[in-house]
Amino acid sequence: MKFTHQLLTEKINIMELQQLIIIFSGLLMLAVLLRTFMERFHIPFPAVLVVAGIIGEATLSQFDIELIIDADSFRNIIIYVLLPVMVFEAAFKIDVQRLFKNILPIFFLAIPLFLLSTFITAVLIYLGIGNAETFPWMAALLTGTLLSNTDTIAIMEQLERIGVPDRLITLLDGEGILNDATAIVIFSIFTFILLNPDISMNTGDKVVIFLAVYFGGIIVGLITGLIFMLISRICHGPILHGINTMISAYTAYFVAEELLQVSGVMSVLVTGMILGRFMRFHYGDGKDHFVNTLWTFNNYIADSTIFLLTGITLTMALFLDHSMAILIGISGVFIARAIGIYGMLPIICLLPSGKGISFNYRTAMFWSGSRGAVTLALALSIPSQFIYSETIRSIAFGAVLFSLFITAPSLSKVLKKLNLET
């Protein structure tokens, strides 16, 4: 009887998996069909995926079909499967030489300004909500971390189509990938503190942990990247190189995150930059190379999964119940971004090694600071045991939707007025 019960349970699980694959395939096809129509309005593809998810969820509910996804399992999929793909793809494709030419402002944007934005956003949200019992200070800090993370995925197609200066793309792209690493490290620290309230940590302890985790990940990434670069010299053929990069991404992540307890994201980031530079040096710009195409595809699937799940998760009740918190969150992150870009960024340009960033560049960077896949991934991975998890998710969803449907479609007009088209 136990054996029969086990077989039946496994069969049900397989059927649920098959149903999930069919539904996701259908939603992805719907998004592809919608894309052609919505391109007329300059709506980015991630926004189309969200719309497809909303339509799909509404259609399925009419047939009494519910997509019930285990929160813990989905959190593991995001952290251990999707995040390494998104980070490696961004690092693999970035122009490392151009990145290091602008490393000072990018580093300033990715760490000091990110921390400042997190704090200002958290203060504004905490004071705006004004209920310490249901939304304490640590919840506000967690929300500020999510919202301060920038993502160029939704706007990169427009930037390339319009043809903006290469330096602006490098600044935005560099800020985005380093922001991802900073956000994930800080998010992990805050989540650990919330899950372990008995452990007391002062500000100095948090700074030491952040530096150890952040730069420890860089060291692991350097070692991993060099090892797999040597393996790439032995391997011959694009398919073997593609397999090598896939293994390197997950090896870098798991060695750093699970074995050494440092930043897996920073490790993947550095590994991706090393291998990307190696591939371009030996195979030209690599835009049509198999490995480049492979990682474009991998990232496409990872992003599509997260944005579709966001559309499925969204409900009108979610926005109606937390509409004021969402408005406070969007306002807070815009105020914090403006203070950082217009008030603090010019300071770094006054240093002897700092290269000036014009007012038009700063305005473009302010309006291009969209929220995207990593913000959604972290929001969806928040443990459901927190009583304020739904409020944080609602604010994050609202900020991402504002980026997708308001700032991203209007970006081309802003860039035209700033005379940043080439």
N, C-alpha and C positions, 0 to 999 in steps of 0.2 A: 504493500500500500504506500509506504514512504517513497519507494522508487517511482511508482506511478504518479504520485503527487509531485515529485521533483520534475518528472518529464513534462507534466502538464504546466507547471510553473515556468519552466524554461521555454515551452512552446508559446505561452502567453507573452513572455518577455520578448521573444523573437518577433511575434506578431506586432507588438507595440513598436519595436524598432523599425520593422518594415513600414508600418503606418507612418511613423515619424519621417522616414526617408522620403516616402511618396509625397507627404504633405510639404516638406521643405523643398523638394524638387519642383512641385507645382507652384509654390510661392516664388521661387527663384525665376521660373519661366514667366510668371505674371509680371515680375519686376522688369525683366528684359523687354517684354512687350510694352510696358508702360514707359520705359526709358525714352523711346523714340518720340513719344508724344510730349513728355515733360521737358525734353531738351529745348523745345521752343521757348520755354520760360526760364531757361538757364537753371533749372532745378538739378542739383548734383545727384548722382546715382544713389549714394547712401540714403538720401531723402526718399527716393523712389522705393528703395527696399523697405523703409519704414512704412510707407503707404501700402505696399504689397502685404506686409505683415498685418496691418490693421484690417485691410479688406479680407485677407485670409481668415483672420480670427473671427470677424463678424460673420463670414460665410459658413465657417465650420460650426459656429454656435447655433446657426439656424437648423443644422442637422444633428444637434445635441452631441457634437464631437468636441471634446476638450483636450487641449495639449497640456497634459500634466507632466511637468519636468521636475525631477527631484532637485531641490535647491543645492544640496551638497555636491551631487554629481555634476551639475551644471557649473558650479563654482570651480571644481577640479578641471573640467574641460577648458574653461576660460584661462585659468592660471597656468596649467601645465601643457595645454595643446595650442591654444590660439595666440596667447601673448608672445611666446617665443617666435612664432611665425611672423607676427606683425612687426616686432622689434628688429628681427634679423633682416627682413625685407627692406625696411627703411634704411638700416645701416649699410646693407650690401650695395644699395644703389647710390648712396650719397657720394659726392665728389670730395674725397678726404683732403686733397690738396687745397681746394677752395674753402673747405670747412676750417682748416687750421689757419688760413689767412684771416679768417674772421672769428677765431676762437675766443678772443677776449669778450666782445659783445654777446656772443652766443652763450658762453659760460655764465656771464652776468645775467642774461635772460633766464637761463635754465636753472640756476640755483638761487642767488640772492634775490632776484626779482620774483622768482617763483615763490620763495618763502614769504616775501613781503606781501605778495598777492594773496597767498593762502591766509595769512594773518588778518589782512584787511577785510577780505571776503568773509572770513569766519566771524569777525567782530560785527560786521554789518548784519549778517544773517542771525547771529545770536541775539543782538539787540532788536532786530526787526521781528523775530518770532516771539521773543520775550516770554518764554515759558521754560524755565530751567529744569523743571521736573520732567517734562516730556521731551525736551530738546536741550540737553546739557551742553556745556562748553566743548567737551571732547567731540560731541556729535557735530557741532559747528565747524571744528577744525577738520574733521573728516570730510565734511561737505566742501569746505574751502579748498582742500587738497584736490578733490575731484574736479572742481570747477576751474581751478587755476591751470590745469593741464591743457595745452593747446595741441591741435591736430590739423595737419595740412591735407589730409586725405580728401576731404570734401571740396577743397578749393584748388588742389594741384592741377586738375584738368583745366580749370579756367585760367590759371596762371600761365600754363604752357600754351593754351590756345590764344590768349591775348598777347603773350610775348612780353613779359616784364623783365627788367634787368636781372642778370644772373646772380648778382650779389643779394638782391632782395629775396630771391628763391632760396639761396644758401642760408640766409639769416632765418627765414621762416622754417625751412626744413631742419636746419641744425637745432633751432630752439625746440621744434616739435619732438625730435627723437631723444634729445637729452632731457626734455621735460617729462617724457614718458618714464624714463628711468627714475628721475627724481620723485615724480608723483607716486610711482609704485613702491619705492623704498619708504617714503614717508607714510603712505597709506598702510603699509604693512606694520610699521612701528606703532601707529595710532590704533590699528586693529588689535595688535598684541596687547597694548595697554588696556583697551576696553575689555578684552577677553580675560585679562588677568588683573582685576582691580586691586587685589591684595598686594601686588608688587609695586612698591613706591619708586618712582623715578623722577629726579629733578631735571631741570633744563640741561645742565651739564652732561648728565647721563645720556639724554636723548641726542645731544650733539655728538658725543663720542660714538654712540651706536650708529648714528647716521654716517659719520665719516668712515668708520670701520667697515660697515656694510657696503657703502657706495664705492670706496676706493679698493676694498677687497675684491669686489666684483670686477673692477678694471684689471687688477693683477691676474685674476683667473682667466679673464677674457684674452689678455695678452698671451698667456701661456697656451691656452686652448687654440687661439688663432694661429700661432706659430706652428704648433704641432700639426694642425690640419692643413696649413699651407705647405708643409713638407710632404704630407700625404698626397696633396694635389699635384706635386711635382712628379710623384711616382705614378699616379693614376693617369691614364690617357683616354681621351674621348669625353664628349660633353655629358653623356649619361652618367659616367662614373664621377665626374665633377659635381653633377647635380646631387647624386646620392651622398657624396662627401660633404657638401654644404648642409644637406638636411641633417645628417648625423652630427655635424659640428654644432649646429644651432641647439639641438636638444642636449647634447653632451655638455656644452658650455652652461646651459641653464641648470641642469640637474646636479652637476658637480658643484657649482657655486651655491645653489639654493638649498639642496638637500644634504650634501656632504660637508660643505664648509660653512654653511649658514651666512653667506654673504649675498650680495645682490645678483640674482640670476639674470635680471634684465640688463644690468651693466656688463655682465660677462658676455651675453649674447650680442650686445651692441658692439663691443670692441672686437669680438670674433667676426662679426659680419663686416665691419669696416676693413679689417685686415684681409679677409678673403675677397671682398669686393675690389679692393685696391689691387690685389694680386691678379684677379681675373682680368681687370681692365688693362693692367700692365702687359699681360701676355696675350690677350685676345682683343686689343683695341678698346673702343668705347663699350662694346658688349651689349648694345641695345637690342641686337637681333640674335644674341647668343642664347643657346638653349637654357643655360642656368639662369640668366636674367628673366627669360620668359617663364621658367618654372616658378621662380619666386614671385613674379607678378601674379601668376595663377594662384599660388598658395595664399598670398595675402588677400586676393580677391575673394576666395572662399571664406577665409577667416572673418574678414570685414562683413561679408554678406550674411554670414551666420549671426553675428552680433546684432546687426541692424534689423534683420528679419525678426529675431527674438524680441528686440525692443518693440517693434510694431505689434507683435503678438501679445506682449505684456501690457501695452498701453490700453487704458480704458478711460472713458469720460469721467467715471467716478474718481479715478486717480487724480485728474486735473482739478475737478471741482472741489474735492476735499482738501487739496493742498495748493489751490490757486494763488493765495497770498504768499505762501512760502516760496513758490516758484518765481513770482515777480520779484520778491526780495532777493532771491539768489541771483537772478539775471542782472538786476540793478547793481548788486554788490560786486559781481565779478567784472562788470564794465567799469565801475568806479575804480576798483583796484587795478585793472589793466591800464586805465588812463593815468593813474598816479605813477605807475611803474614806467610806462613808455614815455610819457611827456615830462615827468618830474625827475625820475632817477636815471634813465638810460643816457641822457646827455652828459651826466657826470663821468661815466666810464669813457666817453669820447674825449674828455679833457686830458686823460692820461697820455704820457709820451708815446706809448705803443698803441693807443686807441685811434682808430680811424673814424672820422666823423660820420654820423648818420643824419641825413637831412630831415627836415620837418615832414616833407612829403613821404619819405620812407617810413618815418615813425607813424604817420597817419595810416599808411597802408598796413603796417604791422599791427596797429591797434585794431583795425577793422578785420584783419585776417586772422585774429586770434580765436579761431573757432574751436568748439568742443566736438569730440568725435568718438571713435571706436574704443580707445583706452578708457575714457571717462565712463562710457556705457559698460565696458567690461568690468571695471572696478565697482561700479554701482550695482550691477547684477550679482557681483560676488560678495556683497556685504552680508554677513551672517544674519539670517532672518530672526535670530533670538533677540536682536536689539529692537527695542520697542519703537525706535525712531527710524528703523531701516526703510520703511515705506516713504517717510517724508524725505529722506536723503535721496532715494531713487527718483521720487517725483521731481525734486529740484534738478537733479542731474539730467533726467529725461527732458524737462522743460528747457534747460540751457542748451542741450544738444539740438533739439527741434528748432529753437530760435536761431541757432547757427545755420542749420540746414535750410530753413525756409525763409529766413530774413537776411542774415548777413552774407551768406554764400551767394545767393542769386543777385544781390545788389553789388557784389564786389567789383564786377567789370565796370559799372558806372562810376564807382568811387575811384578806381584806378585811372579811368579816362580823365576825370576832373583833376587828378593829381599829375597828369602828363607822365605816367609811368608805363605807357605802352611803347614797345620797341618795334 
